[in-house]
Amino acid sequence: MDDILNSSVTDPRGERQLDEVAAQDLSALSVEDIKARIETLRSAIERAEKELAQRGGAVSAAEALFRK
């Protein structure tokens, strides 16, 4: 799953792989596997949120620069 979460935005498999992860049948997984999966997904979400925050800051700085 880590390779899926680290795939490039331009990687054509990335979106399909994320869809497959989201649609995976969880009934076949053990409780520990599900907990590990949740932790991996939480880490990926945190990473994505940090990236969004960084990009938002860069956009704000650029907008402020061009407003002057």
PDB file of N, CA, C and O in Angstrom:
ATOM      1  N   MET A   1       0.823  -1.190   0.000  1.00  0.00           N
ATOM      2  CA  MET A   1       0.000   0.000   0.000  1.00  0.00           C
ATOM      3  C   MET A   1       0.867   1.255   0.000  1.00  0.00           C
ATOM      4  O   MET A   1       0.471   2.266  -0.581  1.00  0.00           O
ATOM      5  N   ASP A   2       2.034   1.220   0.632  1.00  0.00           N
ATOM      6  CA  ASP A   2       2.889   2.403   0.683  1.00  0.00           C
ATOM      7  C   ASP A   2       3.264   2.905  -0.700  1.00  0.00           C
ATOM      8  O   ASP A   2       3.305   4.115  -0.923  1.00  0.00           O
ATOM      9  N   ASP A   3       3.540   1.995  -1.641  1.00  0.00           N
ATOM     10  CA  ASP A   3       3.895   2.437  -2.990  1.00  0.00           C
ATOM     11  C   ASP A   3       2.726   3.148  -3.653  1.00  0.00           C
ATOM     12  O   ASP A   3       2.932   4.052  -4.463  1.00  0.00           O
ATOM     13  N   ILE A   4       1.527   2.760  -3.329  1.00  0.00           N
ATOM     14  CA  ILE A   4       0.342   3.424  -3.873  1.00  0.00           C
ATOM     15  C   ILE A   4       0.244   4.843  -3.326  1.00  0.00           C
ATOM     16  O   ILE A   4      -0.019   5.789  -4.069  1.00  0.00           O
ATOM     17  N   LEU A   5       0.458   4.979  -2.019  1.00  0.00           N
ATOM     18  CA  LEU A   5       0.308   6.280  -1.383  1.00  0.00           C
ATOM     19  C   LEU A   5       1.431   7.232  -1.748  1.00  0.00           C
ATOM     20  O   LEU A   5       1.276   8.446  -1.622  1.00  0.00           O
ATOM     21  N   ASN A   6       2.549   6.707  -2.194  1.00  0.00           N
ATOM     22  CA  ASN A   6       3.683   7.541  -2.582  1.00  0.00           C
ATOM     23  C   ASN A   6       3.780   7.744  -4.084  1.00  0.00           C
ATOM     24  O   ASN A   6       4.753   8.325  -4.563  1.00  0.00           O
ATOM     25  N   SER A   7       2.792   7.278  -4.834  1.00  0.00           N
ATOM     26  CA  SER A   7       2.866   7.389  -6.291  1.00  0.00           C
ATOM     27  C   SER A   7       2.769   8.844  -6.729  1.00  0.00           C
ATOM     28  O   SER A   7       2.165   9.679  -6.055  1.00  0.00           O
ATOM     29  N   SER A   8       3.365   9.115  -7.845  1.00  0.00           N
ATOM     30  CA  SER A   8       3.391  10.456  -8.415  1.00  0.00           C
ATOM     31  C   SER A   8       2.013  10.865  -8.911  1.00  0.00           C
ATOM     32  O   SER A   8       1.207  10.027  -9.316  1.00  0.00           O
ATOM     33  N   VAL A   9       1.762  12.148  -8.874  1.00  0.00           N
ATOM     34  CA  VAL A   9       0.506  12.673  -9.398  1.00  0.00           C
ATOM     35  C   VAL A   9       0.381  12.359 -10.878  1.00  0.00           C
ATOM     36  O   VAL A   9      -0.722  12.150 -11.383  1.00  0.00           O
ATOM     37  N   THR A  10       1.500  12.326 -11.567  1.00  0.00           N
ATOM     38  CA  THR A  10       1.469  12.058 -13.001  1.00  0.00           C
ATOM     39  C   THR A  10       1.459  10.563 -13.314  1.00  0.00           C
ATOM     40  O   THR A  10       1.364  10.169 -14.476  1.00  0.00           O
ATOM     41  N   ASP A  11       1.556   9.745 -12.291  1.00  0.00           N
ATOM     42  CA  ASP A  11       1.533   8.297 -12.475  1.00  0.00           C
ATOM     43  C   ASP A  11       0.111   7.864 -12.807  1.00  0.00           C
ATOM     44  O   ASP A  11      -0.776   7.978 -11.961  1.00  0.00           O
ATOM     45  N   PRO A  12      -0.125   7.371 -14.019  1.00  0.00           N
ATOM     46  CA  PRO A  12      -1.490   7.013 -14.408  1.00  0.00           C
ATOM     47  C   PRO A  12      -2.077   5.889 -13.567  1.00  0.00           C
ATOM     48  O   PRO A  12      -3.296   5.724 -13.510  1.00  0.00           O
ATOM     49  N   ARG A  13      -1.214   5.114 -12.911  1.00  0.00           N
ATOM     50  CA  ARG A  13      -1.715   4.036 -12.059  1.00  0.00           C
ATOM     51  C   ARG A  13      -2.157   4.559 -10.704  1.00  0.00           C
ATOM     52  O   ARG A  13      -2.948   3.905 -10.024  1.00  0.00           O
ATOM     53  N   GLY A  14      -1.670   5.710 -10.299  1.00  0.00           N
ATOM     54  CA  GLY A  14      -1.923   6.229  -8.963  1.00  0.00           C
ATOM     55  C   GLY A  14      -3.389   6.327  -8.610  1.00  0.00           C
ATOM     56  O   GLY A  14      -3.812   5.846  -7.559  1.00  0.00           O
ATOM     57  N   GLU A  15      -4.164   6.943  -9.478  1.00  0.00           N
ATOM     58  CA  GLU A  15      -5.586   7.121  -9.196  1.00  0.00           C
ATOM     59  C   GLU A  15      -6.303   5.779  -9.165  1.00  0.00           C
ATOM     60  O   GLU A  15      -7.118   5.529  -8.276  1.00  0.00           O
ATOM     61  N   ARG A  16      -6.009   4.923 -10.120  1.00  0.00           N
ATOM     62  CA  ARG A  16      -6.638   3.589 -10.145  1.00  0.00           C
ATOM     63  C   ARG A  16      -6.271   2.803  -8.900  1.00  0.00           C
ATOM     64  O   ARG A  16      -7.116   2.125  -8.315  1.00  0.00           O
ATOM     65  N   GLN A  17      -5.009   2.894  -8.492  1.00  0.00           N
ATOM     66  CA  GLN A  17      -4.575   2.150  -7.317  1.00  0.00           C
ATOM     67  C   GLN A  17      -5.275   2.663  -6.066  1.00  0.00           C
ATOM     68  O   GLN A  17      -5.676   1.869  -5.214  1.00  0.00           O
ATOM     69  N   LEU A  18      -5.427   3.973  -5.944  1.00  0.00           N
ATOM     70  CA  LEU A  18      -6.133   4.514  -4.787  1.00  0.00           C
ATOM     71  C   LEU A  18      -7.586   4.068  -4.783  1.00  0.00           C
ATOM     72  O   LEU A  18      -8.142   3.761  -3.728  1.00  0.00           O
ATOM     73  N   ASP A  19      -8.201   4.031  -5.958  1.00  0.00           N
ATOM     74  CA  ASP A  19      -9.577   3.538  -6.060  1.00  0.00           C
ATOM     75  C   ASP A  19      -9.657   2.076  -5.624  1.00  0.00           C
ATOM     76  O   ASP A  19     -10.602   1.674  -4.946  1.00  0.00           O
ATOM     77  N   GLU A  20      -8.663   1.291  -6.016  1.00  0.00           N
ATOM     78  CA  GLU A  20      -8.638  -0.125  -5.633  1.00  0.00           C
ATOM     79  C   GLU A  20      -8.476  -0.285  -4.126  1.00  0.00           C
ATOM     80  O   GLU A  20      -9.115  -1.145  -3.520  1.00  0.00           O
ATOM     81  N   VAL A  21      -7.626   0.538  -3.522  1.00  0.00           N
ATOM     82  CA  VAL A  21      -7.444   0.487  -2.071  1.00  0.00           C
ATOM     83  C   VAL A  21      -8.758   0.832  -1.374  1.00  0.00           C
ATOM     84  O   VAL A  21      -9.152   0.165  -0.417  1.00  0.00           O
ATOM     85  N   ALA A  22      -9.426   1.865  -1.850  1.00  0.00           N
ATOM     86  CA  ALA A  22     -10.684   2.293  -1.239  1.00  0.00           C
ATOM     87  C   ALA A  22     -11.776   1.244  -1.384  1.00  0.00           C
ATOM     88  O   ALA A  22     -12.640   1.127  -0.515  1.00  0.00           O
ATOM     89  N   ALA A  23     -11.748   0.484  -2.463  1.00  0.00           N
ATOM     90  CA  ALA A  23     -12.803  -0.499  -2.729  1.00  0.00           C
ATOM     91  C   ALA A  23     -12.472  -1.899  -2.208  1.00  0.00           C
ATOM     92  O   ALA A  23     -13.303  -2.802  -2.296  1.00  0.00           O
ATOM     93  N   GLN A  24     -11.281  -2.083  -1.673  1.00  0.00           N
ATOM     94  CA  GLN A  24     -10.858  -3.417  -1.241  1.00  0.00           C
ATOM     95  C   GLN A  24     -11.808  -3.995  -0.198  1.00  0.00           C
ATOM     96  O   GLN A  24     -12.271  -3.284   0.694  1.00  0.00           O
ATOM     97  N   ASP A  25     -12.091  -5.282  -0.319  1.00  0.00           N
ATOM     98  CA  ASP A  25     -12.933  -5.999   0.635  1.00  0.00           C
ATOM     99  C   ASP A  25     -12.157  -6.163   1.941  1.00  0.00           C
ATOM    100  O   ASP A  25     -11.143  -6.859   1.981  1.00  0.00           O
ATOM    101  N   LEU A  26     -12.629  -5.532   2.990  1.00  0.00           N
ATOM    102  CA  LEU A  26     -11.936  -5.573   4.272  1.00  0.00           C
ATOM    103  C   LEU A  26     -12.280  -6.816   5.082  1.00  0.00           C
ATOM    104  O   LEU A  26     -11.603  -7.117   6.065  1.00  0.00           O
ATOM    105  N   SER A  27     -13.314  -7.537   4.688  1.00  0.00           N
ATOM    106  CA  SER A  27     -13.751  -8.700   5.467  1.00  0.00           C
ATOM    107  C   SER A  27     -12.689  -9.798   5.507  1.00  0.00           C
ATOM    108  O   SER A  27     -12.698 -10.626   6.418  1.00  0.00           O
ATOM    109  N   ALA A  28     -11.794  -9.819   4.554  1.00  0.00           N
ATOM    110  CA  ALA A  28     -10.747 -10.841   4.512  1.00  0.00           C
ATOM    111  C   ALA A  28      -9.541 -10.480   5.376  1.00  0.00           C
ATOM    112  O   ALA A  28      -8.655 -11.312   5.575  1.00  0.00           O
ATOM    113  N   LEU A  29      -9.494  -9.261   5.888  1.00  0.00           N
ATOM    114  CA  LEU A  29      -8.349  -8.804   6.670  1.00  0.00           C
ATOM    115  C   LEU A  29      -8.554  -9.075   8.155  1.00  0.00           C
ATOM    116  O   LEU A  29      -9.681  -9.072   8.650  1.00  0.00           O
ATOM    117  N   SER A  30      -7.455  -9.307   8.852  1.00  0.00           N
ATOM    118  CA  SER A  30      -7.521  -9.471  10.303  1.00  0.00           C
ATOM    119  C   SER A  30      -7.698  -8.103  10.955  1.00  0.00           C
ATOM    120  O   SER A  30      -7.512  -7.066  10.319  1.00  0.00           O
ATOM    121  N   VAL A  31      -8.059  -8.123  12.227  1.00  0.00           N
ATOM    122  CA  VAL A  31      -8.212  -6.871  12.971  1.00  0.00           C
ATOM    123  C   VAL A  31      -6.899  -6.095  12.950  1.00  0.00           C
ATOM    124  O   VAL A  31      -6.897  -4.881  12.748  1.00  0.00           O
ATOM    125  N   GLU A  32      -5.789  -6.792  13.156  1.00  0.00           N
ATOM    126  CA  GLU A  32      -4.479  -6.128  13.148  1.00  0.00           C
ATOM    127  C   GLU A  32      -4.156  -5.544  11.776  1.00  0.00           C
ATOM    128  O   GLU A  32      -3.593  -4.454  11.682  1.00  0.00           O
ATOM    129  N   ASP A  33      -4.505  -6.254  10.728  1.00  0.00           N
ATOM    130  CA  ASP A  33      -4.284  -5.738   9.371  1.00  0.00           C
ATOM    131  C   ASP A  33      -5.108  -4.479   9.125  1.00  0.00           C
ATOM    132  O   ASP A  33      -4.628  -3.530   8.506  1.00  0.00           O
ATOM    133  N   ILE A  34      -6.331  -4.472   9.604  1.00  0.00           N
ATOM    134  CA  ILE A  34      -7.194  -3.296   9.432  1.00  0.00           C
ATOM    135  C   ILE A  34      -6.633  -2.120  10.219  1.00  0.00           C
ATOM    136  O   ILE A  34      -6.621  -0.992   9.726  1.00  0.00           O
ATOM    137  N   LYS A  35      -6.166  -2.375  11.447  1.00  0.00           N
ATOM    138  CA  LYS A  35      -5.566  -1.299  12.252  1.00  0.00           C
ATOM    139  C   LYS A  35      -4.323  -0.736  11.564  1.00  0.00           C
ATOM    140  O   LYS A  35      -4.120   0.478  11.537  1.00  0.00           O
ATOM    141  N   ALA A  36      -3.499  -1.614  11.013  1.00  0.00           N
ATOM    142  CA  ALA A  36      -2.292  -1.167  10.303  1.00  0.00           C
ATOM    143  C   ALA A  36      -2.669  -0.356   9.073  1.00  0.00           C
ATOM    144  O   ALA A  36      -2.035   0.653   8.764  1.00  0.00           O
ATOM    145  N   ARG A  37      -3.689  -0.796   8.386  1.00  0.00           N
ATOM    146  CA  ARG A  37      -4.173  -0.083   7.196  1.00  0.00           C
ATOM    147  C   ARG A  37      -4.659   1.318   7.573  1.00  0.00           C
ATOM    148  O   ARG A  37      -4.345   2.294   6.893  1.00  0.00           O
ATOM    149  N   ILE A  38      -5.418   1.407   8.650  1.00  0.00           N
ATOM    150  CA  ILE A  38      -5.918   2.703   9.119  1.00  0.00           C
ATOM    151  C   ILE A  38      -4.755   3.629   9.450  1.00  0.00           C
ATOM    152  O   ILE A  38      -4.774   4.804   9.084  1.00  0.00           O
ATOM    153  N   GLU A  39      -3.745   3.109  10.140  1.00  0.00           N
ATOM    154  CA  GLU A  39      -2.589   3.930  10.502  1.00  0.00           C
ATOM    155  C   GLU A  39      -1.843   4.417   9.262  1.00  0.00           C
ATOM    156  O   GLU A  39      -1.424   5.573   9.202  1.00  0.00           O
ATOM    157  N   THR A  40      -1.680   3.548   8.286  1.00  0.00           N
ATOM    158  CA  THR A  40      -1.015   3.934   7.041  1.00  0.00           C
ATOM    159  C   THR A  40      -1.806   5.018   6.323  1.00  0.00           C
ATOM    160  O   THR A  40      -1.234   5.990   5.830  1.00  0.00           O
ATOM    161  N   LEU A  41      -3.117   4.848   6.266  1.00  0.00           N
ATOM    162  CA  LEU A  41      -3.963   5.840   5.597  1.00  0.00           C
ATOM    163  C   LEU A  41      -3.959   7.172   6.349  1.00  0.00           C
ATOM    164  O   LEU A  41      -3.944   8.234   5.727  1.00  0.00           O
ATOM    165  N   ARG A  42      -3.970   7.119   7.685  1.00  0.00           N
ATOM    166  CA  ARG A  42      -3.895   8.365   8.473  1.00  0.00           C
ATOM    167  C   ARG A  42      -2.589   9.104   8.193  1.00  0.00           C
ATOM    168  O   ARG A  42      -2.575  10.325   8.042  1.00  0.00           O
ATOM    169  N   SER A  43      -1.501   8.354   8.126  1.00  0.00           N
ATOM    170  CA  SER A  43      -0.202   8.969   7.822  1.00  0.00           C
ATOM    171  C   SER A  43      -0.218   9.616   6.445  1.00  0.00           C
ATOM    172  O   SER A  43       0.318  10.708   6.258  1.00  0.00           O
ATOM    173  N   ALA A  44      -0.828   8.944   5.490  1.00  0.00           N
ATOM    174  CA  ALA A  44      -0.919   9.494   4.135  1.00  0.00           C
ATOM    175  C   ALA A  44      -1.775  10.756   4.116  1.00  0.00           C
ATOM    176  O   ALA A  44      -1.451  11.713   3.412  1.00  0.00           O
ATOM    177  N   ILE A  45      -2.854  10.767   4.875  1.00  0.00           N
ATOM    178  CA  ILE A  45      -3.720  11.948   4.949  1.00  0.00           C
ATOM    179  C   ILE A  45      -2.963  13.107   5.583  1.00  0.00           C
ATOM    180  O   ILE A  45      -3.034  14.233   5.090  1.00  0.00           O
ATOM    181  N   GLU A  46      -2.238  12.844   6.673  1.00  0.00           N
ATOM    182  CA  GLU A  46      -1.449  13.899   7.317  1.00  0.00           C
ATOM    183  C   GLU A  46      -0.421  14.474   6.351  1.00  0.00           C
ATOM    184  O   GLU A  46      -0.226  15.688   6.289  1.00  0.00           O
ATOM    185  N   ARG A  47       0.233  13.599   5.603  1.00  0.00           N
ATOM    186  CA  ARG A  47       1.227  14.044   4.619  1.00  0.00           C
ATOM    187  C   ARG A  47       0.586  14.923   3.554  1.00  0.00           C
ATOM    188  O   ARG A  47       1.147  15.949   3.167  1.00  0.00           O
ATOM    189  N   ALA A  48      -0.587  14.520   3.084  1.00  0.00           N
ATOM    190  CA  ALA A  48      -1.295  15.300   2.066  1.00  0.00           C
ATOM    191  C   ALA A  48      -1.745  16.645   2.631  1.00  0.00           C
ATOM    192  O   ALA A  48      -1.663  17.663   1.944  1.00  0.00           O
ATOM    193  N   GLU A  49      -2.219  16.655   3.879  1.00  0.00           N
ATOM    194  CA  GLU A  49      -2.651  17.910   4.497  1.00  0.00           C
ATOM    195  C   GLU A  49      -1.478  18.870   4.683  1.00  0.00           C
ATOM    196  O   GLU A  49      -1.626  20.076   4.487  1.00  0.00           O
ATOM    197  N   LYS A  50      -0.314  18.340   5.061  1.00  0.00           N
ATOM    198  CA  LYS A  50       0.880  19.183   5.193  1.00  0.00           C
ATOM    199  C   LYS A  50       1.264  19.784   3.848  1.00  0.00           C
ATOM    200  O   LYS A  50       1.627  20.957   3.763  1.00  0.00           O
ATOM    201  N   GLU A  51       1.183  18.978   2.804  1.00  0.00           N
ATOM    202  CA  GLU A  51       1.502  19.469   1.459  1.00  0.00           C
ATOM    203  C   GLU A  51       0.537  20.577   1.052  1.00  0.00           C
ATOM    204  O   GLU A  51       0.955  21.588   0.486  1.00  0.00           O
ATOM    205  N   LEU A  52      -0.746  20.393   1.335  1.00  0.00           N
ATOM    206  CA  LEU A  52      -1.732  21.433   1.020  1.00  0.00           C
ATOM    207  C   LEU A  52      -1.442  22.714   1.789  1.00  0.00           C
ATOM    208  O   LEU A  52      -1.536  23.810   1.236  1.00  0.00           O
ATOM    209  N   ALA A  53      -1.091  22.579   3.062  1.00  0.00           N
ATOM    210  CA  ALA A  53      -0.781  23.753   3.879  1.00  0.00           C
ATOM    211  C   ALA A  53       0.439  24.488   3.328  1.00  0.00           C
ATOM    212  O   ALA A  53       0.454  25.717   3.274  1.00  0.00           O
ATOM    213  N   GLN A  54       1.455  23.739   2.921  1.00  0.00           N
ATOM    214  CA  GLN A  54       2.651  24.359   2.349  1.00  0.00           C
ATOM    215  C   GLN A  54       2.324  25.077   1.048  1.00  0.00           C
ATOM    216  O   GLN A  54       2.794  26.189   0.810  1.00  0.00           O
ATOM    217  N   ARG A  55       1.537  24.453   0.229  1.00  0.00           N
ATOM    218  CA  ARG A  55       1.170  25.080  -1.046  1.00  0.00           C
ATOM    219  C   ARG A  55       0.300  26.302  -0.813  1.00  0.00           C
ATOM    220  O   ARG A  55       0.426  27.302  -1.520  1.00  0.00           O
ATOM    221  N   GLY A  56      -0.572  26.227   0.163  1.00  0.00           N
ATOM    222  CA  GLY A  56      -1.413  27.377   0.490  1.00  0.00           C
ATOM    223  C   GLY A  56      -0.573  28.553   0.950  1.00  0.00           C
ATOM    224  O   GLY A  56      -0.850  29.698   0.591  1.00  0.00           O
ATOM    225  N   GLY A  57       0.457  28.274   1.747  1.00  0.00           N
ATOM    226  CA  GLY A  57       1.356  29.323   2.200  1.00  0.00           C
ATOM    227  C   GLY A  57       2.132  29.935   1.052  1.00  0.00           C
ATOM    228  O   GLY A  57       2.352  31.145   1.022  1.00  0.00           O
ATOM    229  N   ALA A  58       2.541  29.117   0.121  1.00  0.00           N
ATOM    230  CA  ALA A  58       3.281  29.610  -1.043  1.00  0.00           C
ATOM    231  C   ALA A  58       2.386  30.472  -1.919  1.00  0.00           C
ATOM    232  O   ALA A  58       2.823  31.496  -2.445  1.00  0.00           O
ATOM    233  N   VAL A  59       1.146  30.061  -2.073  1.00  0.00           N
ATOM    234  CA  VAL A  59       0.198  30.845  -2.873  1.00  0.00           C
ATOM    235  C   VAL A  59      -0.062  32.180  -2.194  1.00  0.00           C
ATOM    236  O   VAL A  59      -0.087  33.218  -2.855  1.00  0.00           O
ATOM    237  N   SER A  60      -0.255  32.163  -0.877  1.00  0.00           N
ATOM    238  CA  SER A  60      -0.496  33.408  -0.147  1.00  0.00           C
ATOM    239  C   SER A  60       0.690  34.356  -0.266  1.00  0.00           C
ATOM    240  O   SER A  60       0.507  35.559  -0.448  1.00  0.00           O
ATOM    241  N   ALA A  61       1.899  33.824  -0.165  1.00  0.00           N
ATOM    242  CA  ALA A  61       3.095  34.652  -0.286  1.00  0.00           C
ATOM    243  C   ALA A  61       3.200  35.246  -1.682  1.00  0.00           C
ATOM    244  O   ALA A  61       3.541  36.419  -1.835  1.00  0.00           O
ATOM    245  N   ALA A  62       2.912  34.455  -2.689  1.00  0.00           N
ATOM    246  CA  ALA A  62       2.964  34.949  -4.069  1.00  0.00           C
ATOM    247  C   ALA A  62       1.899  36.011  -4.305  1.00  0.00           C
ATOM    248  O   ALA A  62       2.167  37.028  -4.945  1.00  0.00           O
ATOM    249  N   GLU A  63       0.699  35.783  -3.794  1.00  0.00           N
ATOM    250  CA  GLU A  63      -0.371  36.768  -3.957  1.00  0.00           C
ATOM    251  C   GLU A  63      -0.005  38.074  -3.268  1.00  0.00           C
ATOM    252  O   GLU A  63      -0.241  39.152  -3.812  1.00  0.00           O
ATOM    253  N   ALA A  64       0.569  37.984  -2.076  1.00  0.00           N
ATOM    254  CA  ALA A  64       0.973  39.184  -1.348  1.00  0.00           C
ATOM    255  C   ALA A  64       2.052  39.940  -2.109  1.00  0.00           C
ATOM    256  O   ALA A  64       2.034  41.170  -2.145  1.00  0.00           O
ATOM    257  N   LEU A  65       2.976  39.234  -2.709  1.00  0.00           N
ATOM    258  CA  LEU A  65       4.052  39.851  -3.467  1.00  0.00           C
ATOM    259  C   LEU A  65       3.505  40.624  -4.661  1.00  0.00           C
ATOM    260  O   LEU A  65       3.961  41.731  -4.947  1.00  0.00           O
ATOM    261  N   PHE A  66       2.537  40.052  -5.354  1.00  0.00           N
ATOM    262  CA  PHE A  66       2.006  40.692  -6.553  1.00  0.00           C
ATOM    263  C   PHE A  66       0.970  41.773  -6.247  1.00  0.00           C
ATOM    264  O   PHE A  66       0.630  42.562  -7.129  1.00  0.00           O
ATOM    265  N   ARG A  67       0.470  41.821  -5.032  1.00  0.00           N
ATOM    266  CA  ARG A  67      -0.482  42.875  -4.657  1.00  0.00           C
ATOM    267  C   ARG A  67       0.218  44.205  -4.425  1.00  0.00           C
ATOM    268  O   ARG A  67      -0.403  45.262  -4.534  1.00  0.00           O
ATOM    269  N   LYS A  68       1.493  44.160  -4.107  1.00  0.00           N
ATOM    270  CA  LYS A  68       2.228  45.391  -3.772  1.00  0.00           C
ATOM    271  C   LYS A  68       2.403  46.285  -4.956  1.00  0.00           C
ATOM    272  O   LYS A  68       2.999  47.356  -4.838  1.00  0.00           O
TER     273      LYS A  68
END
